[in-house]
Amino acid sequence: MISEIAIFEASAANVDLADPDSPYKANLEKHLKTVLASDGAQAAYYAQVIEKPHIIILFVNWDTLDSHINATKTPQFAAFESSFSTTLIKDSTPTTPTNVFHVPFKANMLDALQPKTVESDSIGVIELVFAAFHPSPLSQSAKDKILDSFNHVEPFILRHGGLTGYRNGWALESLETPLFETKEGGGEVEEEKGEKYDVYVNLTGWDKMETHMKFMETEDFRENLHWYTDVEGGKGWEIVHGRFFEVGREVSLELLV
């Protein structure tokens, strides 16, 4: 399985994806149902970034990368792409560029320690970390070294609890444009024209937003943050949060990936 990720700015102002009567939400779900009718499409999810409500993040899980590529070659795709772009994505001076890429997420040791069912009224948030690295493409040994550094954080995260799942992986594509133009909640990506970045993606499910915020105030967090920030080749990173929905329902991290 591989996850297609799309990040874009919503075409409508004051979007609220938690509102079941939202016209924007209904239109988004209609388009996602079209995607799910494609051969090889497994599931589709969407979230509104809590820190930047004008930003939407989509996940579509496919059997393989070829499944997604083949879907884009069908006669229906051109009409779908045009409708999606014109009705859902802001087309006039967006503050965040539109990016689409793929990540073959790998399970992590935390998954075995987390409950696999989450009651609907206790589903929290998913923390999304995007880290940009240069030069691109990185060698596999360089990627492994970076992951070894990041994996040092697992033991102290486990001591604090409140997690509902954990996944990480590298985007298959090198991205020329940083994912977010306006930075909040993390380091600022140092964009240099013409550069391409390898992007590491980390998803951490928390039972509630407050749990993650309290964790970031702990001594464990302060003493171990360097395993993220001091990695060789890092050009910047961003942390955002979202409450994800499948078409028709809210979901936990275990369902997402």
N, C-alpha and C positions, 0 to 999 in steps of 0.2 A: 504494500500500500504506500501511496505517496500523497502528501497534502499540498494542494494548490493554495497559496495565500495571496489575497488581494487587499491592498490598502489604498483607500481613496477618500477624498473629501465629498461629503454628501451634497447633493444639488439643492436640497431644501434647507431652510433655516429652522432652528429650534426643533430638530428631529428628536423624538423620544421613542426608541425601539421597545421600551417597556410598556408603552401604551398599546393595547391590543387594537385600538381604533385608529391608529396612526396610518394615514394614507401612504406615507413613505414606506412603512413597514410592510403593508399589504403589497405594494408594488415590488419591493425587494423579494418577498417570499414568492410572488408569482414568477419572477425571473429565476429564482433558485429551483423552483419546481421544474422549470424547463431544463435546467442543468441536470437535475436528477433523472430526467427521462433519457439521458445519454447512456450508451453502453459503457460500462466500467465505472460509472459514478456511484459511489457508495453512500455518501451522506454530505450534507451541506449545513454550515453553521455561520452565524454572523454575530458581531458585537459592535457596540458603540463604545469608543474609548472614553473612560470615565473622566480622565484629565482633559480631554479635548473632544467634547461631544460632537463636533462637526466631522470627526474622523470615523470611518467605518472600516472594520476588518472582517474579511470573509475567509472561511476555510472550506474547501471542497476536497473530500477524500476520494481518490481514484484508485482503481486496481493497480495501475501502472502509469508511468509518465506517457507511454504510448496511447493509453486510453484517452487521456486528456487531449493529446495532439490530434488523434483521430477525430475526436468530437469537434475540434475547431475546423476540420476539413469538410464537415457535412454541409449540405445546401442551406440548412436552417441557421447555421452559426452567424453568418453575416448580418441577418436581420436581428438576431438576438443581441449581437455585440452593439449594433447601432442603437437599438432600443435601450439597452442597459446604460450605454454611455450618455445618451441624450436625456434620459429621465432620472438617473440615479447619481451621476457623477457631476460635480461642479465643473463647468467648462470655462469660467472666467476668473483669471488670476487666483487659482487655488493656492492656499498657504502650504499645502502638502501635496507633493507630486503623486501621481498614481503609479503604483508598483505592483507587479504580478510575478511571483516566483514559486518555486517548489521545494519542499523540504521532506526528505524521508526520515521522519522522526524515529529515534531509537528509544526504547524503554530504558528506564533508569532504576537503580536499586530501591529508590523510595517507593516505587509502585507496589512492590510486594508488601509494604508496611502500611498501606493506606486502604481504607474501606472502599469497596467497589460499588456500593450503593449510597446515594446521598438523597435525603428527603428533599422534596421540591422547595420547602420553606427554609431549608438551611443551606441551599446552594449559594456559595459565595462568589468570589471573583477569580479570574485567571490573570496572573501577572505575566506579562510578555516582555522578555528582554531581547533586544536586537543589538548585536555588537558588530561593528564594521572593522575589517582587517585589510591591511595593505602590506606588500604588493599582492595583487591577484593575477593569476590563481595561486593559492597557497598549495604547497606540497602536502601529501597525506601525513607525512611525519610532522609537519608544522601544525596541522590541524589537531593531530593526536596530542601534541605537546600542550596546545592551548586547552584542550578538554581535560587533560591531566591537572592543569592548574585550577580550572573551574570545579573539578570534582572534589577539591579539598573542602569546599563549602558544605558538602552533604552532611557530614557528621554533626556539625553544630546547628544546621537547620533542623535536623531530626530531634535534637534535644528540646526544641521549643514547641513542636507539635502544630496542629492547626492546618496541616497540609492535606489536600485531597488528591494530589497526583503530581507527576513530574515527567516532563519529556524534553529532549533537546536534540538538535541536529543542525546540519549545515545546509544552507540554500544551495541548490544545484547551479544556479546562475550567478555570475558575477554582476553586481549592480553598479551602474555608473552614477546614479543619483542616490544620496542618502535617503532613508525611508521617511524621515520627518525633517521638514525645514525649520520649524519652530521647536526648540528643545525644552522639555520640562522633565523633571524627575530623574535625570541622569546626566551623564557627560554629553558634551556637545560634539557632534560629528564634525570633523574638520574637513569640509568639502574643498577639493581642489579640482578645477575644471579638467575633464578628460580622464580622471582617475577612475578605476573600477575597484569595487570592494567585494571581498568574500564576507558573507553575512552569517553569523551564528545566531540561532534562534533558541530561546529557552522558554518553556511554558511551565509555570508553577501554579497549581490550584490551591487556593486558601479558603478556609471555611467562611471567612468574612474579611472585609477590607481592614477592619480594625486589627485583626490578628497580624497581618503583614506590617501595618504601620508600627505596632508595638515591637515587633521583631526587629525592625530597623533602628529602634532606640536602644537595643541591648548591646552589652560589651562584646558579646560574640560577633555581632554584625560588624561593629567598628573595628575589631581586631583582625577580622578575616576578609574585609572588603578588598584588601590589596590583591587577593587571588584573582579578582576580576579586573581591577583597574590598572595593575602593573604588568599585564601580559604584553610581551613583545609583539609589535606590529599592530596594536590596537589603535584605531583612528577615532574611536568614540563609541558610545553606547547609549541606549535609551530604554527606560522602563515605563511601561504604561499598563493599565489594568482595564479589563472588560468583563461584562457579564454576557456570556454567550447564549444564543438561542439556536435551536434547530428549528426547522420550519414548523411552527406551532407550539414550541415548548422550550423552556430554559433547560440547559444541560450542564453537567459537571465535566471536569477535565477527562475523566475516564471515557466518556462517550465521544469527546471531541477528537481524540487521537488514539 
